[in-house]
Amino acid sequence: MPREIIIIECTEARALGKPPSRYVTTRNKKSLRTPGRLEKVKFNPSLQRRTIHRELR
């Protein structure tokens, strides 16, 4: 199966001392566009704004 399930976590919440938001999504293992960690802009409910979420390993 070429897709894998990953967890992405907010990068800004820990620096501010708030609980980080986490999302579960999938990524294509064989994609040449995302060789490193996946980053997406998602909503963080504890900060009440959109922030960058990075893949956990």
Stockholm file with secondary structure:
# STOCKHOLM 1.0

chainA/1-57         MPREIIIIECTEARALGKPPSRYVTTRNKKSLRTPGRLEKVKFNPSLQRRTIHRELR
#=GR chainA/1-57 SS CCEEEEEEEESSTTTTTSCCCEEEEEEETTCSSCSSCCEEEEEETTTTEEEEEEECC
#=GC SS_cons        CCEEEEEEEESSTTTTTSCCCEEEEEEETTCSSCSSCCEEEEEETTTTEEEEEEECC
//
